[in-house]
Amino acid sequence: MLAKALGAAALLGAFNLILGQEQRPMNDGHLSVARGRTPDNTHSRRVDLATYAIGYVLALALTCFAFALVYWRWAAVGTALGVVLGLALVQALVHFRCFLHVDLKRSARDDLQLILFSTLIVLLMVGGTLVVLFNLRMRMM
């Protein structure tokens, strides 16, 4: 019962957020709909929510497809590995665009450079670790 009430409250809050309306109690106890936001602010909020929703749906679909591909063995092992790696790259792009808001505009290039540098450092660390582990494995055999 409590979960249903919380779900309904969250749904009403999301609906009011999308419409750009905010309810405030008045002096006599009734709720008033405040329209103090500017049209640009409301439009930008709607665009952000739409971007998050699209990103969530795309990320969920890509993840479900990758799990289904492996679970039901729709392809051979090598093909499945290639498809899953491709889906992972697409999902990383979806996360960059929809959740981190990284695009090719001039203002976001600094963020993109920071992300690319962080990726390079992580790849160097993982690559170095793999070289050491495979070298140890070869010496132990």
Secondary structure, 3 states (H helix, E strand, C coil): CHHHHHHHHHHHHHHHHHHCCEEEECCCCCEEEECCCCHHHHHHHHHHHHHHHHHHHHHHHHHHHHHHHHHCCCCCHHHHHHHHHHHHHHHHHHHHHHHCCCCCCHHHHHHHHHHHHHHHHHHHHHHHHHHHHHHHHHHHC
